């Protein structure tokens, strides 16, 4: 009986670890696809990866949490790509954080019409539920030198 209890506990632990690994892998693939769409400037497909209205923390949107629709996400990135037509993000590393969150370290680059370039290290924490991004909390140094 004691061996059966131990075996049952081990089986539960193994299954929960396996489910979390599957969830982490699914989230990693989703985020990598997100960055593919971003680098293709396919704002419609990228915005479709969010829930209809998602929560954002982003210095470009102001203080605190801001709710944005997919349409607003598309408008923001359309405007950004007008300023930086070669906008590109290079993923450095993905850090799974539980079954719903993934932290992404990446470098954003671009060139403005006047020839000035930017190179900006960024970290974003994505919360993913039902294969859609519900939260996008982005952190970067937004102080001018």
N, C-alpha and C positions, 0 to 999 in steps of 0.2 A: 504494500500500500504506500509506504514511504517513497519507494522508487517511482511509483506512478505519479505522485504529487510533484516530485522533483522534475520528472520528465514533462509533465504538464506545464510547469512554470517555465522551463527552458523553451518549450514550444511556443508559448505566448510571447516571450521575450524575442525569440528569433523572428516570429511573424511580424511583430511591431517594428523591429529594426528593418526588416525587408520592406514593409510598407513605407516607412520614412525614407529609405534609400530610393524607392521608386518615385515618391513624391519629389524628393530633391532633384532627381534626374529630369523629371518632367518639367520642373520649374527652371532648371538650368537651360534646357532646350528652348523653353518659351522665351526666356530672357535673351538668349543668343539670336533667336529669330527676330525679336524686337529690335536688336541692334542692327541686324541685316536690313530690316525695313527702314530704320532710321538712316543708315548710310546710303540706301538707295533713294532717299528722300520720298519714300512712299508713305506719306503722312496718313492717308486713309487706312491702309493696312495696319500701320503702327497704332493709330488711335483705336482701331477695332480690337486691339488686345487689352484695352481697358474696359471696365464696366461702363455702363452708359454715363454714370457720373462717378468719378473717382476722387479720392483725397490726395492733395499734393502739398508738400512742403518744399518750397523752392524760393531762394532769395529773389528771383526775377518776378515772382508773383506777390511779394510782400511778406509780411510777418505771419507766422502761425500756419494753420491748416487752411487751405483754399480748396473748395470743391470745384471741379471743372468737368464739363461734358466732353464727349469725343469731339464735337464740333469746335469747341474752344481749344482743344489740344491741336487740332489740325490748323486752326488759325494762328496759334502761337508759333508752330514750326514753319508754316508758310512765311510768316513775317521774318523769322530767324534766318531762313534760307535765302531771303531777299537780301539780307545784310551780309551773310556769309554763304555764298553759293556753293562753296566746296566744303561745307560743314561735314565733319566726319568724327566718329567716336571709335576709339580702339579699346576693346575690353582687355584689361590687364589680368584680372582674376575675379572669379566668382566664389562667394563664401556662403554656402547654404546655412541657414539659421532656423532650424526647426522645419516643420512640414509646410508652413505657409510663407516663410520669408527667405529672401535671398539678397545678399549684399553684393553689389557690383562695383568694382574699382575700375575706372576707365579714364582715358585721356581724350578730351574734346579739343579739336583743332579746327581752324578756319581762317580764311583770308577775306578781308573787307575790300570794297571797291577801291579804296585809297591805297591798297597794298599792305595795310597793317595786318599782322597775323596774331592769332592768339593760340595758346597752348595751355589748357586748363585741366589739372587733375580733379576728378570728381568721384564721389562715392554716392551711390543711390541704394536705398533699402526699398525693395519691392515687396509688397504683400500680395500674394496670389491666392485666390479662392475660385474654385470651379473653372480653372484654366483661364481666368481673367485677372488683370491687375486691378486691385481695389485701392491700393495706396502706393504712392511714388514719392518717397521722402529723399530729396536730393540735397547734398551738402558739398559746398566748395567755398574757397576763399574768394569773396566778392568785393574785397577792398581794393581800391585803386592804389597804385604805388606812387 
